[in-house]
């Protein structure tokens, strides 16, 4: 994931055209309020829990909040660090702290997944179907199956889809790599009668083999469509499959105005066509005409952060400036317009490694408290279906001495993981108190959230880029029946700074007006019953 984000950022992939879009959408025209401001409705602020963030290295405390679960309409997969901190004492605690599934590498062998041969008769995983997820990285395809294409997309023309008719059977095919995963049901003890099938609820495919030469783009699309289709063929009918690349559009963390007029990635919409050799390498005719967008169940637009995104001392208002919240919301706004597919973002609370950005050479900087909490709240106001909470570490060992190698200091067990506590606190504030609003009947206003920044004289809805470049507070709302939930913050504000903003909803017979004063960069969350107009 890190490699793809950086390659796209530097313009190295042969398929991304986001940087070539010269113009953004026209600015919305503010609506002037005639007459006096209608009566204000009081928003009820959502409780916060008081906790002292951990100062221990290689540790975080899941008990900064109490029990809560996600609504059935949402999904968060734990691929983070430190499940080992609690799993022996309470294996189910993650599922009562907002996570709905865990990836294979965080499962306990012998209790949640049987990895060594066949399990004893009658054995069954303690994880339900919905609690299991699988990430397929490049190495899954290159090491057991010898598919060099997973590392270098330009080797697509020499990659076998399946063993061609009359040829000697080989394991080095894309078909074999997908089909063999049907054996996962053995490790969970839930194979269907008389057969096998992949019984992970979600499969996230993270193949990052970009820098394609133009002549190989068709082959790349063909292979992707075939892979995702074959994964689904040998999985439970309820299994969902998605991919980190291609997504409909990737802004790579910049939230430029040009992103709002971008077209879908060519690989997302490119139909399967035979190349000179694809039929000989086993591409079946029934794949012709299908696209990546046709066969996947969800797409994965999202971005990791670089250290400048966490830096409160630098400006963040230029069109090409990095801005934590404009990035988070803009990626969802753009992709929601371009595709109706469900969206699941990768989320990581440390900076992505890149020597091209100051203080970003290692992943040693955690998201500041308001940013970590804000990711856990604001992301869901964009209408996304789910997220993958990821880390480059797995098990954590607390309180270890600092790494003696300065080049490695600040990573792994040397890190302070209080950012996890702030993130989970954000999830708790949102879903513990407002989970009832996410029942599938809610409306996400996104950039149609109407706000006033001049005391109620004019009202306008801005997209994330427009809020960033105007240095305005971010306000987003969700409406469900007569209920409205409002999230607001002034990103990068100083602790003593106060920012007033008004929000309204005047539609479907409602006449809701409210005023919020933001303190510093706090993440405000409030709810109200809207009056009829």
N, C-alpha and C positions, 0 to 999 in steps of 0.2 A: 504493500500500500504506500509506504513512504517513497519508494522508488518512482512509482507512477506519478505521485503528486509533484515530485521534483522535476521529472522529465517534462511533464506538461507545463510546469512553471517556466522552464527554460526554453520551451518551444521545440523540444527534441522529438516529439512524436510526429509521425507523418500524417496523422488523421485529425489533429485538433486545429480548429480555425478560429478559436475564440479571440485571439489577439488581433485578427485582421478585420474585425467588425468596427467601423469608424464612428458610428453614431448610436445614441441611445434613444429611448422613447421620448415623446414630447412631455414636458412637465405638466402635471395636472393643474387645472385652473381652480384656485380657491373659491369657495362659495361664501358670499357675504351674508351674515345673519341679519335679517331685517327685524327691527324692534329690539326689545330687551331680551336678555338671556332667559330661557325658560327655567323653571325651578330645577335645582340640582338634586340628583339622587345620590344618597350616601353609599359609597362602596364599603363593604365590610372587609377589612384587611385580613388576609390569610395568616394564621398563626405561624410563628417561627419557634423553633425549639432552641433552647440555650445549651450550648456545649462549648467546651474548651478544645479547640483543634489540637490534634496530637503533635508533639514535637519529636517523637521517637522516629528514628530512621527505619525504613523497611516495615512500616506498620501502619494500620488504620483501624478505626473502631466502627464497626457496623451498628453499634448500639447508641450512636448519637441521635438516632430516631427509633421509634417503636415499629411494630409490625404494620405493613401495608402491602397491598398487591396491585399489580397493574389491571386496568380494565381489560376485558377479553378482546377489545378492538385494537390493543397496542402490544408491542413486543420489544423487549430489551434482552439481548443475548450477552451474557458475561463471557468475555474473552480477555478479562483484565488480569491483574496480578493479585496474588495473596489469598486465593480461596482456601489455601492450606491453613490460614490463620484461624479459621472457624470450623472447618469441615468435620474435624474429629469430635468436636464438642456438640455441634448442631449442624448436620449436613444440609438441612433445609433452610438455613437462615437467609442465604442469598435470595431465595424465592419469596421471602417475606421482607425483603428490602428493595423491592422494585424490579428485580430481574425475573424474567419468565423462562429463560433457558440458559444453558451453559454449553460451551463448545467441548468437543471431544477431549482436547488436551488438558482441560481442567477437571475432567471426570476422574473419580477414584476407581482404579482398576480392581476388579474383584467384587465391587459393591454396586457400581453404576455402569460399568462396562467390563465385559470379560474379554481380555486382550490376548490371553495365552491359550491357544487351542480351543477346544470345545468346553463349554461350561458343564457343571454337573446337571444331571437330569432334573428338570423342574426349576432350574435357576431362572430368575428374572430380575432385570435391573430395577432398582428403586426409583429410577427416573421415569416419568411418564413420557409419552411420545412428544408432547409439546415442550418438554424440558430439555430436549436434546437438539444440538446443532453441530454442524460440521463445516470447517473452513478447509477448502482445498487450495493450498498454495502451489507455486510452481514445482516445488520439489516432489510433490506427490506424483506428478506426471513424469518427471525426469528420472527419478531414482529407480522406482520399481519397473517402470514401463519404457524407459529409454526414449521418451518423447522430447527431443531437444527443442521442438517448436515452443514448448512452454517457457523456455528461456529466451528464445530468439524467434520472433514471428516470421523472419525471413526464411526460416526452414520449413514453413508451411507446405511448399510445393513438394517436399519429400516425405511428408508425414502421412502415414496410413490411417484412413478412417476405420476400416475393418479389413480383415484378411480378404484379398480379392479372390473371386471364384477360381478354383484350380490351383491356388498357391498353397504352400505349406503353412499350416497354422502358426501364428506368432502372437506372443503377448504384447508386442510393441505396437499396439494400435490404440487409437482413441476409444474405440468401442470397448476394448478390454478394460481400460482404466475406469470407465463409467459403469460397466456391467458388474465388475467384481465387487463394487460397493453394495450390491444386494446382499452380500454376506454379513452386513452389519447387524441384521436381525438376529444372527446367531449370538453375537456378543451382547445383545440386550434380552435374549430369551423370548422374542415375540414374533418369530417367523410365522407366516400364514401356513395353514395346513398344506403339506405336500410341496412346499416351495420356499423361496427366499425373496426378500425385497429390502431395499434400503429404508430403514425406519427412523431416520433423522427427520425432525420436523422442518428444518431449514438447512439448505446447503448454500454456503457462500463461496463462490468461485473467485479466487484472487490470483488470476494469471496476469502477470505484468510483463509483456514481451514486446513492448512498443518499439519505436524507431523503425517503423515499417517502410520499406521501399514501396513506391506506388504500385508497382506491378504485383505486389504480394497482398494487397489489401483485400481483394476478392477472396483469395484463399483463406485469409484470416477470418473473414466473416463466415465463410463456409464451415470452417472448423469449429468456430464458436457455436453456431446454430446446431451443428451435429452433436457437439458435446453436451450442450444443455438439454437437447431433446432426448439423448440417450440416458442421461442422468435421471430424467423424469420417467422414462420408460421403465426403469428398473427400481423405482422408488414407490413408496406408498402413494396412493392418489391424493393424500393430504399433504405430501411433502412440497414445500415451496423452494424454488431454485432462483438465485439471482447472482449478479456479477458486479464486481468492482469496476470492470472496464469491458466494453464501453458502457457509459451512462449516457443519458440523453444529452446532457451538457455538463461540462466541468469548468467551473470558474477558477479553480485552483486557489481559492482563498482571497480573491481580489474584489469581488462584487463591483465590477466596473459597470458603467451605464451601458456599454456595448453588449454585456451579457443578456440584457433584456430584449435584444432584437436578434439574438443568435438563433441559428437553425439547429435541429438535432444533429448529433454526431453522425457522420456518414455510415460508420459501422453499425450504428443502432438501426438504421433504416435500410441498409443494403440487403437486397434479396439474394438468396443463394442461387448461384449460377454455376454450371459446370465450367471448369477450366480445361486446358489441354490434357491434363492428366488425372483430374479428380475422379472420373468414373473408374479408371484403372486402379485407383487407390481405395476404391470402395465407397465413394459418396453415392448414396442411393437417390434415385430420381424423386422419391416422395419428399425429399427435403427441398426441392426446387421451389423458389418463390418465397420461402419463409425468411423472416428476419430475426435478429436477436430480440427486438422488441416484441415479436410475436410469441416467442417460445419461453421467455423468462417470466417469472411471477412477480418479481419486483426488481427495481433498479436501485443503485446505491450512490446517489449524489451526496457528496459531503467533502469536507476538507480537514486535514490536520493543520495545526497551527505552528507558526514559526515564532521565535522569541519576540520579534517586534510587535506581534499581536497582543502580547502581555505587557508591553512597555507603556506605562502611564506618563512618561516624561517626554514623549515625542508626539507630533501631530498625527492624526489619523483621518483627516477630512478630505484629502485629495481623491480624485476619481480612481487613481491607481494605488491609493494607500491601503495598507492592510489594517483591518478593523475586525475585532473578534465577532461582534454581533451582526454587522452587515454581511460578513462572510456566512455565518450560520443561517441567517434568514434569507439572504439573497439566493443562495444555492437552492433552497426549497421553493422560493417564489418562481424562479426561472423554470425549474424542472416540472413544477405543477402545471405550468402553462403548456409545456411541450409534450407531456405524456400523462395519461391517466393511470399508469402503472403505480402500484404502491411504492413508497420510498423508504429505504432503510439506510441510514448513514453510518459510516464508521466514525467513532468518537474516541479521541485519545486526549488525556488531560495533561500531557507533557509536550514540550516543543519538539517538532520534527527536526531531525538532524540535517543541517545544511551549512556548509562553510560560506555560502553566498550571503548569509544574513548575520548581523551582529549577534553574538551570544547564542548562536544556534548550532554550534558545532557538535554538541552532544544533546541528548534529551534530558538535560539536568534541571530545566526550569518547569515547575508546575504551574498550572493555570491559577492565577490569583483567586481569592475566595469568591468575589462577585462573579467572575467569569465562570468558574466551576459550577457554582449554583445556577447561574444564568443558562448555561448549556442544558442543565437538567430541567429547566422550565421553558425558556423561550423556544427551544427547538420544536416542542410539541405544538406550539401555536401556529406553526407552518403547515399543519395538516399531515405530517409524516406518519407512517404506519409503525416504524420501529427504528432501532439502532443496534449497532454492535459496539459494546463498550470494550475497547481493546487496549492492550499494553504490550510492550516488547519484552516484558518480564512475565514469569509464570509464578513459581513459588517465591515467597518472601521469607527472609530470616531476620527478625528484628534485632536492633541494637548491636549490630556488628561494627567493628572498628572501621573507620574510613578507609577506602581502598588506598593502598600505598602508592598505586600508580596514578599520578596526577591526570593522565590522559583518560582514565576511567572513573575518576572521582565524580560523584554526583549522579551516577547511574545505578540502576538496580537497587540493592539493599541500602545504598548510600542516600537514596532519595527520601524526602519527606512526603508521605502520601496523604496529608491532610486534605488535599484536593479531592480525594475520593469521598471524604466525609461531607464536604460542601456540596458535591454533586448529588449524593444520595439525599442530603437535606433538601435540595431543590426538588428532586423527585417526590419526596415525602410531602412537601408543601403542596405540590400540584395534585398528585393522585390520591393521597390519603384524604384530602379535604374536598377534592372536586372530581373524583373519578366518575361520579354519576353523570357528569356532563359528556363523557366520552362514550356514548352509547350507540354511535353510528348515525345519530340524527343531528349532530352538531354542525354548525357552519363556521368555517375559519375565515375571518375577514381579511387577514393578511394586509396587503396595501390598500384595501378598501376601509380599513379602520380610520374613521374620520377624527381628526384632532384639530385643536386650535392652539396656536402658539402665541397669540396676541390678545389673550384675555377673553376670547369668545367672539371677537368681531368677524373673523373668517375661519372657515373649516376646510380641511384638505386631507386627502389620503396619499401618503408618499410610500414608494417602495424603499427597500433597504438601502440602496445606493443613494437615493435622494435624501434620506435621513442622515446618512453618513456625511455627504458632501455639504449639507447645510448645518452640520453639527447640532442636530436637534435630538431631543429625547426620543427613544424608541417606545412605541405603544402598539400592542397587538391585542386583539380581542377574539373571543370565541362566544358564539351565541347558540343557545339551545332552548327553544321555547321562549319563556319570559326571563330566562336566566342569561346573564352576561358575565364573563370572566375576563378580567383585564390584567395584562402583564405590562410593566413599564420600567424603564431604567434610563439613566443618562450615562452612557458608556464613558469610561475614563474620567469621570468627574472627581474633583478633589473632595475629601471627606467633609469639609465645611460648606460645600456648594449646595445650594437649594435651587431646584428647577421646577417651576409650576407648569402644568400642562392640563388641558381639558380634552375629554373624549366624549363622543356622542354616538348614538345609534338611532337613526330616525328612518325606520323602514318597517314594513309589515305591521303597521299600526302602533308601533312603539315610539316613544319620545323620551329617550334616555339621554341625559346630560350629566356629566360628573366632572369633578376637579380633583387632581392629584398633585401633591407637592413631593417631589423626589428629594431624598437626602443623600448627597454624595452619589456613589454608583450603586446604591442598594437596588436589589431586585424586588420591585413592588408587585404584589399579587393581590387582587381584590375582586369581590363578587357582589352582584346586586340582582334584585328582582326589578325588571324594567317596567315602568308605568306605561299605560296606554296613552296615546296622544289624543 
